[in-house]
């Protein structure tokens, strides 16, 4: 399992449980819901962090910042519409 971005539901749930337990250890937050604890602590959910990480990695591949052949991963279509 890759800890930064697991794809199996059981691995995602396992990793999320670790963060849920860790946020309960903060003084005064034990009786709050998980979402309330995340908001108070100012940290995003692991799901949001995984999505942001995937988007960042995609950007780096498409812009050549990673030494990966983007043509093996993506099929780009030519932009035929002008945008402002």
PDB file as gemmi writes it, atoms N, CA and C in Angstrom:
CRYST1    1.000    1.000    1.000  90.00  90.00  90.00 P 1                      
ATOM      1  N   UNK A   1       0.850  -1.190   0.000  1.00  0.00           N  
ATOM      2  CA  UNK A   1       0.000   0.000   0.000  1.00  0.00           C  
ATOM      3  C   UNK A   1       0.885   1.238   0.000  1.00  0.00           C  
ATOM      4  N   UNK A   2       0.603   2.152  -0.898  1.00  0.00           N  
ATOM      5  CA  UNK A   2       1.271   3.444  -0.861  1.00  0.00           C  
ATOM      6  C   UNK A   2       0.496   4.326   0.098  1.00  0.00           C  
ATOM      7  N   UNK A   3       1.142   4.776   1.152  1.00  0.00           N  
ATOM      8  CA  UNK A   3       0.442   5.525   2.195  1.00  0.00           C  
ATOM      9  C   UNK A   3      -0.090   6.863   1.707  1.00  0.00           C  
ATOM     10  N   UNK A   4       0.576   7.481   0.742  1.00  0.00           N  
ATOM     11  CA  UNK A   4       0.129   8.809   0.318  1.00  0.00           C  
ATOM     12  C   UNK A   4      -1.113   8.742  -0.534  1.00  0.00           C  
ATOM     13  N   UNK A   5      -1.359   7.635  -1.222  1.00  0.00           N  
ATOM     14  CA  UNK A   5      -2.525   7.567  -2.081  1.00  0.00           C  
ATOM     15  C   UNK A   5      -2.992   6.116  -2.281  1.00  0.00           C  
ATOM     16  N   UNK A   6      -3.552   5.525  -1.246  1.00  0.00           N  
ATOM     17  CA  UNK A   6      -4.049   4.160  -1.420  1.00  0.00           C  
ATOM     18  C   UNK A   6      -5.272   4.164  -2.331  1.00  0.00           C  
ATOM     19  N   UNK A   7      -5.490   3.064  -3.043  1.00  0.00           N  
ATOM     20  CA  UNK A   7      -6.635   3.011  -3.938  1.00  0.00           C  
ATOM     21  C   UNK A   7      -7.660   1.981  -3.511  1.00  0.00           C  
ATOM     22  N   UNK A   8      -7.282   1.082  -2.620  1.00  0.00           N  
ATOM     23  CA  UNK A   8      -8.238   0.097  -2.135  1.00  0.00           C  
ATOM     24  C   UNK A   8      -9.027   0.703  -0.973  1.00  0.00           C  
ATOM     25  N   UNK A   9     -10.331   0.466  -0.960  1.00  0.00           N  
ATOM     26  CA  UNK A   9     -11.203   1.065   0.048  1.00  0.00           C  
ATOM     27  C   UNK A   9     -10.752   0.696   1.451  1.00  0.00           C  
ATOM     28  N   UNK A  10     -10.366  -0.552   1.665  1.00  0.00           N  
ATOM     29  CA  UNK A  10      -9.952  -0.975   3.005  1.00  0.00           C  
ATOM     30  C   UNK A  10      -8.695  -0.229   3.453  1.00  0.00           C  
ATOM     31  N   UNK A  11      -7.773   0.054   2.532  1.00  0.00           N  
ATOM     32  CA  UNK A  11      -6.563   0.796   2.874  1.00  0.00           C  
ATOM     33  C   UNK A  11      -6.876   2.258   3.158  1.00  0.00           C  
ATOM     34  N   UNK A  12      -7.797   2.824   2.387  1.00  0.00           N  
ATOM     35  CA  UNK A  12      -8.216   4.212   2.606  1.00  0.00           C  
ATOM     36  C   UNK A  12      -8.848   4.346   3.983  1.00  0.00           C  
ATOM     37  N   UNK A  13      -9.732   3.415   4.321  1.00  0.00           N  
ATOM     38  CA  UNK A  13     -10.406   3.453   5.623  1.00  0.00           C  
ATOM     39  C   UNK A  13      -9.413   3.272   6.765  1.00  0.00           C  
ATOM     40  N   UNK A  14      -8.453   2.382   6.591  1.00  0.00           N  
ATOM     41  CA  UNK A  14      -7.437   2.153   7.614  1.00  0.00           C  
ATOM     42  C   UNK A  14      -6.622   3.415   7.870  1.00  0.00           C  
ATOM     43  N   UNK A  15      -6.198   4.068   6.800  1.00  0.00           N  
ATOM     44  CA  UNK A  15      -5.413   5.290   6.924  1.00  0.00           C  
ATOM     45  C   UNK A  15      -6.241   6.416   7.546  1.00  0.00           C  
ATOM     46  N   UNK A  16      -7.501   6.505   7.149  1.00  0.00           N  
ATOM     47  CA  UNK A  16      -8.388   7.542   7.698  1.00  0.00           C  
ATOM     48  C   UNK A  16      -8.591   7.322   9.204  1.00  0.00           C  
ATOM     49  N   UNK A  17      -8.700   6.062   9.637  1.00  0.00           N  
ATOM     50  CA  UNK A  17      -8.868   5.761  11.072  1.00  0.00           C  
ATOM     51  C   UNK A  17      -7.670   6.232  11.886  1.00  0.00           C  
ATOM     52  N   UNK A  18      -6.486   6.130  11.309  1.00  0.00           N  
ATOM     53  CA  UNK A  18      -5.280   6.592  12.003  1.00  0.00           C  
ATOM     54  C   UNK A  18      -5.378   8.095  12.260  1.00  0.00           C  
ATOM     55  N   UNK A  19      -5.783   8.858  11.227  1.00  0.00           N  
ATOM     56  CA  UNK A  19      -5.909  10.307  11.407  1.00  0.00           C  
ATOM     57  C   UNK A  19      -7.036  10.638  12.374  1.00  0.00           C  
ATOM     58  N   UNK A  20      -8.125   9.882  12.317  1.00  0.00           N  
ATOM     59  CA  UNK A  20      -9.237  10.126  13.240  1.00  0.00           C  
ATOM     60  C   UNK A  20      -8.783   9.935  14.684  1.00  0.00           C  
ATOM     61  N   UNK A  21      -8.037   8.869  14.944  1.00  0.00           N  
ATOM     62  CA  UNK A  21      -7.535   8.628  16.305  1.00  0.00           C  
ATOM     63  C   UNK A  21      -6.553   9.709  16.724  1.00  0.00           C  
ATOM     64  N   UNK A  22      -5.695  10.109  15.815  1.00  0.00           N  
ATOM     65  CA  UNK A  22      -4.688  11.127  16.133  1.00  0.00           C  
ATOM     66  C   UNK A  22      -5.344  12.459  16.501  1.00  0.00           C  
ATOM     67  N   UNK A  23      -6.421  12.824  15.796  1.00  0.00           N  
ATOM     68  CA  UNK A  23      -7.066  14.104  16.102  1.00  0.00           C  
ATOM     69  C   UNK A  23      -7.785  14.052  17.446  1.00  0.00           C  
ATOM     70  N   UNK A  24      -8.176  12.860  17.892  1.00  0.00           N  
ATOM     71  CA  UNK A  24      -8.821  12.729  19.205  1.00  0.00           C  
ATOM     72  C   UNK A  24      -7.834  12.948  20.348  1.00  0.00           C  
ATOM     73  N   UNK A  25      -6.550  12.809  20.074  1.00  0.00           N  
ATOM     74  CA  UNK A  25      -5.528  12.950  21.110  1.00  0.00           C  
ATOM     75  C   UNK A  25      -5.278  14.408  21.492  1.00  0.00           C  
ATOM     76  N   UNK A  26      -5.750  15.331  20.682  1.00  0.00           N  
ATOM     77  CA  UNK A  26      -5.557  16.754  20.974  1.00  0.00           C  
ATOM     78  C   UNK A  26      -6.490  17.142  22.117  1.00  0.00           C  
ATOM     79  N   UNK A  27      -5.937  17.797  23.112  1.00  0.00           N  
ATOM     80  CA  UNK A  27      -6.701  18.193  24.286  1.00  0.00           C  
ATOM     81  C   UNK A  27      -7.929  19.016  23.906  1.00  0.00           C  
ATOM     82  N   UNK A  28      -9.080  18.603  24.448  1.00  0.00           N  
ATOM     83  CA  UNK A  28     -10.322  19.334  24.250  1.00  0.00           C  
ATOM     84  C   UNK A  28     -11.097  18.964  22.997  1.00  0.00           C  
ATOM     85  N   UNK A  29     -10.593  18.051  22.183  1.00  0.00           N  
ATOM     86  CA  UNK A  29     -11.278  17.715  20.936  1.00  0.00           C  
ATOM     87  C   UNK A  29     -11.905  16.322  20.946  1.00  0.00           C  
ATOM     88  N   UNK A  30     -11.748  15.597  22.028  1.00  0.00           N  
ATOM     89  CA  UNK A  30     -12.199  14.205  22.070  1.00  0.00           C  
ATOM     90  C   UNK A  30     -13.695  14.058  21.811  1.00  0.00           C  
ATOM     91  N   UNK A  31     -14.507  14.998  22.287  1.00  0.00           N  
ATOM     92  CA  UNK A  31     -15.963  14.891  22.156  1.00  0.00           C  
ATOM     93  C   UNK A  31     -16.516  15.560  20.898  1.00  0.00           C  
ATOM     94  N   UNK A  32     -15.647  16.056  20.052  1.00  0.00           N  
ATOM     95  CA  UNK A  32     -16.077  16.690  18.792  1.00  0.00           C  
ATOM     96  C   UNK A  32     -16.146  15.626  17.698  1.00  0.00           C  
ATOM     97  N   UNK A  33     -16.917  15.917  16.648  1.00  0.00           N  
ATOM     98  CA  UNK A  33     -16.950  15.001  15.505  1.00  0.00           C  
ATOM     99  C   UNK A  33     -15.639  15.124  14.742  1.00  0.00           C  
ATOM    100  N   UNK A  34     -15.380  14.142  13.915  1.00  0.00           N  
ATOM    101  CA  UNK A  34     -14.145  14.140  13.127  1.00  0.00           C  
ATOM    102  C   UNK A  34     -14.066  15.380  12.243  1.00  0.00           C  
ATOM    103  N   UNK A  35     -15.166  15.723  11.575  1.00  0.00           N  
ATOM    104  CA  UNK A  35     -15.179  16.908  10.710  1.00  0.00           C  
ATOM    105  C   UNK A  35     -14.924  18.182  11.511  1.00  0.00           C  
ATOM    106  N   UNK A  36     -15.488  18.270  12.727  1.00  0.00           N  
ATOM    107  CA  UNK A  36     -15.250  19.438  13.582  1.00  0.00           C  
ATOM    108  C   UNK A  36     -13.783  19.510  13.987  1.00  0.00           C  
ATOM    109  N   UNK A  37     -13.193  18.360  14.315  1.00  0.00           N  
ATOM    110  CA  UNK A  37     -11.775  18.338  14.710  1.00  0.00           C  
ATOM    111  C   UNK A  37     -10.885  18.790  13.556  1.00  0.00           C  
ATOM    112  N   UNK A  38     -11.190  18.333  12.341  1.00  0.00           N  
ATOM    113  CA  UNK A  38     -10.398  18.758  11.183  1.00  0.00           C  
ATOM    114  C   UNK A  38     -10.482  20.264  10.987  1.00  0.00           C  
ATOM    115  N   UNK A  39     -11.693  20.798  11.116  1.00  0.00           N  
ATOM    116  CA  UNK A  39     -11.883  22.240  10.924  1.00  0.00           C  
ATOM    117  C   UNK A  39     -11.133  23.038  11.996  1.00  0.00           C  
ATOM    118  N   UNK A  40     -11.242  22.616  13.248  1.00  0.00           N  
ATOM    119  CA  UNK A  40     -10.569  23.316  14.343  1.00  0.00           C  
ATOM    120  C   UNK A  40      -9.052  23.278  14.159  1.00  0.00           C  
ATOM    121  N   UNK A  41      -8.538  22.117  13.752  1.00  0.00           N  
ATOM    122  CA  UNK A  41      -7.094  21.955  13.571  1.00  0.00           C  
ATOM    123  C   UNK A  41      -6.586  22.558  12.265  1.00  0.00           C  
ATOM    124  N   UNK A  42      -7.525  22.870  11.353  1.00  0.00           N  
ATOM    125  CA  UNK A  42      -7.133  23.476  10.081  1.00  0.00           C  
ATOM    126  C   UNK A  42      -6.425  22.514   9.146  1.00  0.00           C  
ATOM    127  N   UNK A  43      -6.814  21.239   9.205  1.00  0.00           N  
ATOM    128  CA  UNK A  43      -6.204  20.266   8.299  1.00  0.00           C  
ATOM    129  C   UNK A  43      -7.272  19.671   7.384  1.00  0.00           C  
ATOM    130  N   UNK A  44      -6.914  19.419   6.132  1.00  0.00           N  
ATOM    131  CA  UNK A  44      -7.876  18.843   5.194  1.00  0.00           C  
ATOM    132  C   UNK A  44      -8.050  17.347   5.443  1.00  0.00           C  
ATOM    133  N   UNK A  45      -9.140  16.807   4.955  1.00  0.00           N  
ATOM    134  CA  UNK A  45      -9.355  15.368   5.061  1.00  0.00           C  
ATOM    135  C   UNK A  45      -8.338  14.657   4.177  1.00  0.00           C  
ATOM    136  N   UNK A  46      -8.113  13.393   4.469  1.00  0.00           N  
ATOM    137  CA  UNK A  46      -7.170  12.631   3.659  1.00  0.00           C  
ATOM    138  C   UNK A  46      -7.663  12.490   2.226  1.00  0.00           C  
ATOM    139  N   UNK A  47      -8.983  12.422   2.024  1.00  0.00           N  
ATOM    140  CA  UNK A  47      -9.534  12.334   0.674  1.00  0.00           C  
ATOM    141  C   UNK A  47      -9.164  13.576  -0.137  1.00  0.00           C  
ATOM    142  N   UNK A  48      -9.317  14.751   0.469  1.00  0.00           N  
ATOM    143  CA  UNK A  48      -8.963  15.988  -0.224  1.00  0.00           C  
ATOM    144  C   UNK A  48      -7.462  16.044  -0.507  1.00  0.00           C  
ATOM    145  N   UNK A  49      -6.653  15.596   0.454  1.00  0.00           N  
ATOM    146  CA  UNK A  49      -5.204  15.598   0.250  1.00  0.00           C  
ATOM    147  C   UNK A  49      -4.794  14.665  -0.880  1.00  0.00           C  
ATOM    148  N   UNK A  50      -5.461  13.511  -0.995  1.00  0.00           N  
ATOM    149  CA  UNK A  50      -5.165  12.585  -2.090  1.00  0.00           C  
ATOM    150  C   UNK A  50      -5.521  13.212  -3.436  1.00  0.00           C  
ATOM    151  N   UNK A  51      -6.681  13.845  -3.512  1.00  0.00           N  
ATOM    152  CA  UNK A  51      -7.095  14.488  -4.764  1.00  0.00           C  
ATOM    153  C   UNK A  51      -6.131  15.602  -5.153  1.00  0.00           C  
ATOM    154  N   UNK A  52      -5.753  16.420  -4.188  1.00  0.00           N  
ATOM    155  CA  UNK A  52      -4.820  17.520  -4.460  1.00  0.00           C  
ATOM    156  C   UNK A  52      -3.467  16.974  -4.910  1.00  0.00           C  
ATOM    157  N   UNK A  53      -3.021  15.894  -4.295  1.00  0.00           N  
ATOM    158  CA  UNK A  53      -1.755  15.273  -4.680  1.00  0.00           C  
ATOM    159  C   UNK A  53      -1.808  14.719  -6.097  1.00  0.00           C  
ATOM    160  N   UNK A  54      -2.932  14.092  -6.445  1.00  0.00           N  
ATOM    161  CA  UNK A  54      -3.092  13.566  -7.805  1.00  0.00           C  
ATOM    162  C   UNK A  54      -3.090  14.690  -8.830  1.00  0.00           C  
ATOM    163  N   UNK A  55      -3.779  15.790  -8.523  1.00  0.00           N  
ATOM    164  CA  UNK A  55      -3.807  16.929  -9.445  1.00  0.00           C  
ATOM    165  C   UNK A  55      -2.426  17.562  -9.601  1.00  0.00           C  
ATOM    166  N   UNK A  56      -1.692  17.665  -8.502  1.00  0.00           N  
ATOM    167  CA  UNK A  56      -0.346  18.226  -8.549  1.00  0.00           C  
ATOM    168  C   UNK A  56       0.568  17.357  -9.401  1.00  0.00           C  
ATOM    169  N   UNK A  57       0.478  16.052  -9.199  1.00  0.00           N  
ATOM    170  CA  UNK A  57       1.305  15.125  -9.976  1.00  0.00           C  
ATOM    171  C   UNK A  57       0.942  15.168 -11.456  1.00  0.00           C  
ATOM    172  N   UNK A  58      -0.348  15.253 -11.768  1.00  0.00           N  
ATOM    173  CA  UNK A  58      -0.789  15.365 -13.157  1.00  0.00           C  
ATOM    174  C   UNK A  58      -0.225  16.633 -13.802  1.00  0.00           C  
ATOM    175  N   UNK A  59      -0.299  17.746 -13.097  1.00  0.00           N  
ATOM    176  CA  UNK A  59       0.246  19.012 -13.598  1.00  0.00           C  
ATOM    177  C   UNK A  59       1.741  18.871 -13.892  1.00  0.00           C  
ATOM    178  N   UNK A  60       2.479  18.273 -12.966  1.00  0.00           N  
ATOM    179  CA  UNK A  60       3.921  18.133 -13.135  1.00  0.00           C  
ATOM    180  C   UNK A  60       4.262  17.245 -14.327  1.00  0.00           C  
ATOM    181  N   UNK A  61       3.473  16.198 -14.557  1.00  0.00           N  
ATOM    182  CA  UNK A  61       3.714  15.322 -15.706  1.00  0.00           C  
ATOM    183  C   UNK A  61       3.412  16.059 -17.007  1.00  0.00           C  
ATOM    184  N   UNK A  62       2.265  16.750 -17.057  1.00  0.00           N  
ATOM    185  CA  UNK A  62       1.864  17.436 -18.289  1.00  0.00           C  
ATOM    186  C   UNK A  62       2.765  18.608 -18.654  1.00  0.00           C  
ATOM    187  N   UNK A  63       3.384  19.227 -17.666  1.00  0.00           N  
ATOM    188  CA  UNK A  63       4.247  20.382 -17.944  1.00  0.00           C  
ATOM    189  C   UNK A  63       5.722  20.006 -18.042  1.00  0.00           C  
ATOM    190  N   UNK A  64       6.027  18.699 -17.971  1.00  0.00           N  
ATOM    191  CA  UNK A  64       7.404  18.259 -18.135  1.00  0.00           C  
ATOM    192  C   UNK A  64       8.276  18.414 -16.912  1.00  0.00           C  
ATOM    193  N   UNK A  65       7.696  18.659 -15.764  1.00  0.00           N  
ATOM    194  CA  UNK A  65       8.477  18.802 -14.539  1.00  0.00           C  
ATOM    195  C   UNK A  65       8.853  17.443 -13.945  1.00  0.00           C  
ATOM    196  N   UNK A  66       8.228  16.382 -14.425  1.00  0.00           N  
ATOM    197  CA  UNK A  66       8.565  15.008 -14.046  1.00  0.00           C  
ATOM    198  C   UNK A  66       9.150  14.313 -15.266  1.00  0.00           C  
ATOM    199  N   UNK A  67      10.112  13.441 -15.049  1.00  0.00           N  
ATOM    200  CA  UNK A  67      10.743  12.723 -16.158  1.00  0.00           C  
ATOM    201  C   UNK A  67       9.912  11.484 -16.502  1.00  0.00           C  
ATOM    202  N   UNK A  68       8.699  11.733 -16.977  1.00  0.00           N  
ATOM    203  CA  UNK A  68       7.760  10.676 -17.344  1.00  0.00           C  
ATOM    204  C   UNK A  68       7.204  11.024 -18.719  1.00  0.00           C  
ATOM    205  N   UNK A  69       7.089  10.024 -19.580  1.00  0.00           N  
ATOM    206  CA  UNK A  69       6.524  10.247 -20.907  1.00  0.00           C  
ATOM    207  C   UNK A  69       5.016  10.431 -20.779  1.00  0.00           C  
ATOM    208  N   UNK A  70       4.560  11.657 -20.913  1.00  0.00           N  
ATOM    209  CA  UNK A  70       3.135  11.951 -20.719  1.00  0.00           C  
ATOM    210  C   UNK A  70       2.256  11.275 -21.760  1.00  0.00           C  
ATOM    211  N   UNK A  71       2.816  10.985 -22.935  1.00  0.00           N  
ATOM    212  CA  UNK A  71       2.030  10.349 -23.993  1.00  0.00           C  
ATOM    213  C   UNK A  71       1.638   8.915 -23.638  1.00  0.00           C  
ATOM    214  N   UNK A  72       2.354   8.299 -22.724  1.00  0.00           N  
ATOM    215  CA  UNK A  72       1.993   6.954 -22.279  1.00  0.00           C  
ATOM    216  C   UNK A  72       0.844   6.987 -21.275  1.00  0.00           C  
ATOM    217  N   UNK A  73       0.612   8.150 -20.656  1.00  0.00           N  
ATOM    218  CA  UNK A  73      -0.426   8.263 -19.633  1.00  0.00           C  
ATOM    219  C   UNK A  73      -1.654   9.028 -20.101  1.00  0.00           C  
ATOM    220  N   UNK A  74      -1.448   9.990 -20.992  1.00  0.00           N  
ATOM    221  CA  UNK A  74      -2.537  10.874 -21.384  1.00  0.00           C  
ATOM    222  C   UNK A  74      -2.660  10.940 -22.896  1.00  0.00           C  
ATOM    223  N   UNK A  75      -3.887  11.108 -23.363  1.00  0.00           N  
ATOM    224  CA  UNK A  75      -4.137  11.341 -24.781  1.00  0.00           C  
ATOM    225  C   UNK A  75      -4.707  12.750 -24.889  1.00  0.00           C  
ATOM    226  N   UNK A  76      -3.878  13.677 -25.337  1.00  0.00           N  
ATOM    227  CA  UNK A  76      -4.275  15.072 -25.415  1.00  0.00           C  
ATOM    228  C   UNK A  76      -4.988  15.358 -26.727  1.00  0.00           C  
ATOM    229  N   UNK A  77      -6.018  16.175 -26.655  1.00  0.00           N  
ATOM    230  CA  UNK A  77      -6.720  16.582 -27.865  1.00  0.00           C  
ATOM    231  C   UNK A  77      -6.317  18.008 -28.189  1.00  0.00           C  
ATOM    232  N   UNK A  78      -6.197  18.326 -29.461  1.00  0.00           N  
ATOM    233  CA  UNK A  78      -5.812  19.692 -29.824  1.00  0.00           C  
ATOM    234  C   UNK A  78      -6.918  20.681 -29.438  1.00  0.00           C  
ATOM    235  N   UNK A  79      -6.500  21.839 -28.985  1.00  0.00           N  
ATOM    236  CA  UNK A  79      -7.442  22.887 -28.604  1.00  0.00           C  
ATOM    237  C   UNK A  79      -7.897  23.606 -29.862  1.00  0.00           C  
ATOM    238  N   UNK A  80      -9.157  23.407 -30.249  1.00  0.00           N  
ATOM    239  CA  UNK A  80      -9.679  24.041 -31.464  1.00  0.00           C  
ATOM    240  C   UNK A  80     -10.540  25.257 -31.155  1.00  0.00           C  
ATOM    241  N   UNK A  81     -10.725  25.543 -29.869  1.00  0.00           N  
ATOM    242  CA  UNK A  81     -11.540  26.690 -29.468  1.00  0.00           C  
ATOM    243  C   UNK A  81     -10.642  27.759 -28.863  1.00  0.00           C  
ATOM    244  N   UNK A  82     -10.882  28.981 -29.264  1.00  0.00           N  
ATOM    245  CA  UNK A  82     -10.137  30.096 -28.675  1.00  0.00           C  
ATOM    246  C   UNK A  82     -10.813  30.498 -27.370  1.00  0.00           C  
ATOM    247  N   UNK A  83      -9.995  30.762 -26.387  1.00  0.00           N  
ATOM    248  CA  UNK A  83     -10.522  31.236 -25.110  1.00  0.00           C  
ATOM    249  C   UNK A  83      -9.832  32.535 -24.750  1.00  0.00           C  
ATOM    250  N   UNK A  84     -10.471  33.280 -23.921  1.00  0.00           N  
ATOM    251  CA  UNK A  84      -9.888  34.547 -23.482  1.00  0.00           C  
ATOM    252  C   UNK A  84      -9.142  34.352 -22.214  1.00  0.00           C  
TER     253      UNK A  84                                                      
END                                                                             
